Amino acid sequence: MNAPFKAPPHPVDPAEPPLWDLSDLYASREDARIASDLEAARTAVAELNGLQGRFVAERADAKALGATLDRAITLYEQASEKLGALGAYAFLAASTNRADAGAQGFEADLREKITAIATPTVWLTLEINQLEEAEIEAALAADAGAAKWKPWLRRVRAMKPHELSGELETFIAERMPIAAQWPRLFDETLAALRVESGKESLTLAEALNQLSDPREARRRSAAEGLNTALAARTSTLALVLNTVAADKAMEDRWRGFKRPADSRHLANEVDGESVDAMADAVAAAYPKLSHRYYALKAKALGKAKLDQWDRNAPLETTAPRGFDWNQGRELVLESFGDLGGEFAERAGRFFDRPWIDGRARAGKQSGAYAHPVTADRHPYVFLNWMGERRDVLTLAHELGHGVHQTLAAEKGTLLADTPLTLAETASIFAEGLTFDRLLATAPRAEQRGLLAGRIEDGLNTVVRQIAFHRFETRFHDERVRGEVSADRLGELFVEEMGASLGPAVTLNPGYEAWWSYVSHFVHSPFYVYAYSFGDLLVAALMETRRADPDGFAPLYRALLAAGGTKTYVEALEPFGLNPRDPAFWTIGTKRLERLIDQFEALG
């Protein structure tokens, strides 16, 4: 039996990062449960489709309509859970070995089967949106079961102005697996990439990690190797990005979205003007944040200007403190404990059970994520552990997602789904708590370097992601007029990154190809602003916690456990925060500015 995704017996050496074991989902690609779960999903969909036409027929009978709504949405959730687990298994397995053609083919084949089963349900939201608001409200009032779906229905109703005919919605759904081959090509291209750095041949993740090496020669070697490796692939990656953008633009045009980011804003339940205001506020703060800090860092490193490969260089020339897996685990769990025992206990489950794949290896895609699977299955955490401070913070970040997902799971799969405006809250908060503990426990000689690392993480999350967002916006605007060449993509990227980094950083030749490895541009257009949004939101929450730590914890737990049942405005009301107030966003930029003040004072 083909079972390449089962980890060695757990627990492994506590000092070494673990592999996950996906057999909680399925034992192998040949597991009989795959076929049975596909059939169970087909059965749920068949029963659901038997209800088609009932909503409109029962619109005058609130009680009958409420009962039918409850049954239909329940069946939809049941099918989603079966299909979600199948899709998660295929994706999780493939992401740890992008060089395995069998795993990639299995993922693609299963995605097509999932789409074939799910597509006939497109009528559900279309028919719901044929009802009047008063008819839905009466049905929810008449049936307690239906009432719990109100937050999900809120999202469905928001899409009403942008829905197409049943035939077109079916067409879009059926072609999704084909469109997904472009992100697949992107992933496989980067997974196969090798960066020549000195005598070493590095994966993308290893090369990016080497940019934080204390030795400038190794940083430069990795950066120049990346220049060469990425430049050799920009024509392919530009084709991928252009095709994804053109496909998105066509659908946006049919749906009546005026700007490329509008569909993402709608999914996030945030208005575009608020995102623009946040992006403008961050861009206006570039001189006080990134420009100022990188000038201070250049001085600290004894350089007139930083080369781009110095951006994340440690201040110390000796190797910074490293962490084995067990040390990282203990530090992160202690940090979660600062919010209360339940947070540490939930995070601890990921270590006690084989729910984490942390070991970097050839063929494994770069980056990190936490995958929630479905509400009736536990999440999985994926990262590439190198034993550095940044890896400890990444572990905290992804476990923050994992804990959030386990808390929200109590709402069920449909209601647990959190819009991006809140999805990064727990992850960035956990990262901040872990940094505070790192700083508090570090020897004095390391504190300035740690503070620099924290500032750089903040700049990477707030400033860099807004620069990415502005680059992405400009690219999509130009793509409407025709294909954007790899050279033009490089020009746009250098312009936006140069504006964000400031005059103290030299963008060396070759850097113009670095847009090409940013996976969010391909997998999730206009996702990146959520990182800035989340970081600035968390900064406001941290200021609230500082004023009243004991009163904060239960409110924070309630925010996470609410999943997607509240908008970000509603979720922040108990804390006395109003994200519609422009001053709200300056709380975060001023907090980062204070860290830079502290860094300068340690001079």
Residue pairs with C-beta under 8 A, 6 or more apart in sequence:
1 27
1 28
1 30
2 28
2 29
2 30
2 102
3 23
3 27
3 28
4 28
4 93
4 97
4 100
4 103
5 21
5 22
5 23
5 28
5 92
5 93
5 96
6 21
6 22
6 23
6 27
6 28
7 18
7 19
7 20
7 21
7 354
8 19
10 18
10 21
10 353
10 354
11 18
12 18
12 19
14 325
14 326
14 329
15 324
15 325
15 326
16 324
16 325
16 359
17 325
17 356
17 358
17 359
17 360
17 385
18 325
18 354
18 356
18 357
18 358
18 359
19 96
19 354
19 357
19 358
19 359
20 92
20 96
20 354
20 355
20 356
20 357
20 380
20 382
21 354
22 89
22 92
22 93
22 380
24 377
24 378
25 85
25 88
25 89
25 92
25 373
25 377
26 33
26 34
26 86
26 89
27 33
29 93
29 102
29 106
34 86
34 89
34 110
37 82
37 85
37 86
38 82
38 86
38 113
38 117
40 82
41 79
41 82
41 83
41 86
41 114
41 117
41 118
42 117
44 75
44 76
44 78
44 79
44 82
45 75
45 79
45 117
45 118
45 120
45 121
47 75
48 72
48 75
48 76
48 79
48 121
48 124
49 120
49 121
49 123
51 68
51 71
51 72
51 75
52 123
52 127
53 127
54 68
54 72
55 65
55 68
55 69
55 72
55 127
55 128
55 130
55 131
56 127
56 130
56 131
58 64
58 65
58 68
59 65
59 131
59 132
59 135
62 135
62 138
62 139
62 141
62 142
62 143
63 139
63 142
63 143
65 131
65 135
65 138
65 139
65 142
66 139
66 140
66 141
66 142
66 143
66 145
66 146
66 147
67 143
67 145
67 146
69 128
69 136
69 139
69 140
69 143
69 146
69 149
70 143
70 145
70 146
70 149
72 124
73 124
73 146
73 149
73 152
73 414
74 145
76 121
76 124
76 414
77 412
77 413
77 414
79 117
79 118
79 121
80 118
80 374
80 413
80 414
81 374
81 375
81 376
81 377
81 413
83 114
83 117
83 118
84 373
84 374
84 413
85 373
85 374
85 377
86 110
86 114
87 110
87 111
87 114
88 371
88 373
88 374
88 377
88 380
90 106
90 107
90 110
90 111
91 107
91 371
92 371
92 380
92 382
93 103
93 106
93 107
94 100
94 103
94 104
94 106
94 107
95 187
95 364
95 365
95 382
96 357
96 363
96 364
96 365
96 382
97 103
97 363
97 364
98 104
98 187
98 188
98 191
98 192
98 363
98 364
98 365
99 191
99 192
99 362
99 363
100 363
104 184
104 188
107 184
108 177
108 180
108 181
108 184
111 176
111 177
111 180
112 177
115 173
115 174
115 176
115 177
116 174
118 173
119 170
119 173
119 174
120 170
122 166
122 169
122 170
122 173
123 166
125 156
125 159
125 163
126 163
126 166
126 169
128 136
128 153
128 156
128 157
129 156
129 157
129 159
129 160
129 163
133 157
136 153
136 157
139 146
140 146
140 147
140 149
140 150
140 153
141 147
148 415
149 414
149 415
151 415
151 564
151 565
151 566
152 414
152 415
152 564
155 269
155 564
158 266
158 269
159 266
161 256
162 255
162 256
162 257
162 263
162 266
163 169
163 255
164 172
164 254
164 255
168 254
172 251
179 244
179 247
182 240
182 243
182 244
182 247
182 522
183 240
183 244
183 522
183 523
185 236
185 240
186 237
186 240
186 519
186 522
186 523
187 365
187 519
189 233
189 236
189 237
189 240
190 204
190 233
190 365
190 366
190 517
190 519
191 203
191 204
191 363
191 364
191 365
193 203
193 204
193 229
193 230
193 233
194 201
194 202
194 203
194 229
195 201
195 202
195 203
195 204
195 206
195 207
195 222
195 225
195 226
195 228
195 229
196 202
196 225
196 228
196 229
197 207
197 210
197 218
197 221
197 222
197 224
197 225
198 218
198 221
202 210
202 222
202 225
203 360
203 362
203 364
203 366
204 226
204 366
204 517
205 360
205 364
205 366
205 367
205 384
206 360
206 386
207 222
207 225
207 226
207 229
208 222
208 226
208 366
209 384
209 386
209 388
210 218
210 219
210 221
210 222
211 219
211 222
211 223
211 309
211 311
211 312
211 313
212 219
212 312
212 313
212 314
212 388
212 390
213 219
213 222
213 313
214 313
214 314
214 316
214 317
214 318
214 319
214 320
215 317
216 309
216 310
216 313
219 309
219 310
219 313
220 307
220 309
222 309
223 307
223 308
223 309
223 508
223 510
224 510
226 510
226 514
227 509
227 510
227 511
227 513
228 510
230 237
230 513
230 514
230 516
230 517
231 510
231 513
233 516
234 486
234 489
234 490
234 513
234 516
235 486
237 486
237 516
238 484
238 485
238 486
238 489
238 516
240 522
241 475
241 489
241 516
241 521
241 522
242 479
242 483
242 484
244 521
244 522
244 525
245 260
245 475
245 476
245 479
245 525
246 479
246 483
248 260
248 263
248 476
248 525
249 260
249 476
249 479
249 480
251 263
252 260
252 262
252 263
255 263
257 263
257 266
259 272
260 473
260 476
260 477
260 525
260 526
261 272
261 275
261 473
261 476
261 525
261 526
261 529
262 272
264 420
264 525
264 526
264 527
265 271
265 272
265 275
265 526
267 419
267 420
268 419
268 420
268 421
268 530
269 419
269 421
269 567
269 568
270 419
270 421
270 533
270 568
274 579
274 580
275 529
275 533
277 582
277 585
278 466
278 529
278 532
278 533
278 536
278 585
279 466
279 469
279 470
279 529
279 532
281 582
281 585
281 586
281 589
282 462
282 463
282 466
282 532
282 536
282 585
282 589
283 466
283 470
283 499
283 500
285 463
285 589
285 593
286 463
286 499
286 500
286 502
287 502
288 589
288 593
288 596
289 459
289 462
289 463
289 589
289 592
289 593
289 596
290 459
290 463
290 500
290 501
290 502
291 501
291 502
291 503
291 504
292 502
292 596
293 455
293 456
293 459
293 596
293 599
294 306
294 311
294 501
294 502
294 504
294 505
295 502
295 503
295 504
296 596
296 599
296 600
296 603
297 306
297 310
297 315
297 452
297 504
298 304
298 305
298 306
298 310
298 504
300 315
300 452
300 603
301 310
301 313
301 315
303 310
305 503
305 504
305 505
305 506
306 313
306 504
306 505
306 506
307 505
307 506
307 508
308 501
308 505
308 506
308 507
308 508
308 511
309 508
310 505
311 456
311 501
311 505
312 456
312 460
314 320
314 449
314 452
314 453
315 448
315 449
315 452
316 446
316 449
320 388
320 389
320 446
320 449
321 389
321 442
321 446
322 387
322 388
323 331
323 387
323 388
323 389
323 391
323 392
324 387
325 358
325 385
325 387
328 385
328 387
328 391
328 392
328 395
329 351
329 395
331 392
331 434
331 437
331 438
331 441
332 347
332 392
332 395
332 396
332 399
332 430
332 434
333 344
333 347
333 348
333 351
334 344
334 437
335 396
335 430
335 433
335 434
335 436
335 437
336 343
336 344
336 346
336 347
336 396
336 399
336 403
336 430
336 433
337 343
337 344
338 433
338 437
339 433
339 553
339 556
340 553
340 557
342 557
343 403
343 557
346 402
346 403
346 406
346 407
347 399
347 402
347 403
349 355
349 378
349 406
350 356
350 379
350 381
350 399
350 402
353 378
355 378
355 379
355 380
355 381
355 402
356 380
356 381
356 382
356 383
357 364
357 380
357 381
357 382
357 383
358 381
358 383
358 384
358 385
358 395
359 384
359 385
360 384
360 385
360 386
364 384
366 384
366 517
367 382
367 383
367 384
367 519
368 381
368 382
368 383
368 384
368 394
368 397
368 398
369 381
369 382
369 398
369 401
370 379
370 380
370 381
370 382
370 398
370 399
370 401
370 402
370 405
370 427
371 379
371 380
371 381
371 382
372 379
372 401
372 405
372 409
372 416
373 379
373 380
374 413
375 408
375 409
375 410
375 411
375 412
375 413
375 416
376 409
376 413
378 406
379 401
379 402
379 405
379 406
381 395
381 398
381 399
381 401
381 402
382 398
383 391
383 394
383 395
383 398
384 391
385 391
385 395
389 438
389 450
389 453
390 453
390 457
392 434
392 438
393 431
393 434
393 435
393 438
393 457
396 430
396 431
396 433
396 434
397 427
397 428
397 430
397 431
398 427
399 430
400 426
400 427
400 428
400 429
400 430
400 431
401 423
401 426
401 427
403 426
403 430
403 560
404 418
404 423
404 425
404 426
404 427
404 560
405 416
407 557
407 560
407 561
407 563
408 416
408 418
408 560
408 561
408 562
408 563
408 564
409 416
409 563
410 416
410 561
411 561
411 562
411 563
411 564
411 565
415 563
415 564
415 565
416 563
416 564
417 563
417 564
418 563
418 564
419 564
419 567
419 568
420 527
420 530
420 533
420 534
421 530
421 533
421 534
421 537
421 567
421 568
422 534
422 537
422 559
422 564
422 568
422 571
423 530
423 534
424 530
424 531
424 533
424 534
424 535
424 538
425 534
425 537
425 538
425 541
425 559
425 560
426 560
427 534
428 461
428 531
428 534
428 535
428 538
429 538
429 541
429 542
429 556
431 457
432 538
432 542
435 450
435 454
435 457
438 450
439 447
439 450
439 451
439 454
442 450
447 602
448 599
448 602
451 595
451 598
451 599
451 602
452 599
454 595
455 592
455 595
455 596
455 599
458 535
458 592
458 595
459 592
461 531
461 532
461 534
461 535
462 531
462 532
462 535
462 536
462 588
462 589
462 592
463 500
463 532
464 497
464 500
465 528
465 529
465 531
465 532
466 500
466 529
466 532
467 496
467 497
467 499
467 500
468 496
468 518
468 520
468 521
468 528
469 526
469 528
469 529
469 532
470 496
471 492
471 493
471 496
471 497
471 515
472 521
472 525
472 526
472 528
473 526
474 492
474 496
475 484
475 489
475 492
475 521
476 525
478 484
478 488
478 492
484 492
486 513
486 516
487 512
489 515
489 516
490 512
490 513
490 515
491 512
492 515
493 512
493 514
493 515
494 507
494 511
494 512
497 507
497 511
498 505
498 507
501 507
515 521
518 528
520 527
520 528
521 528
535 588
536 584
536 585
536 587
536 588
536 589
537 568
537 572
537 579
537 588
538 588
539 587
539 588
539 591
539 592
540 572
540 575
540 577
540 584
540 587
540 588
541 552
541 556
541 575
541 577
542 591
543 587
543 591
544 552
544 575
544 576
544 577
545 552
545 556
552 575
555 574
555 575
558 574
559 566
559 571
559 572
559 574
562 571
568 579
569 578
569 579
569 580
572 578
572 579
577 584
578 584
579 585
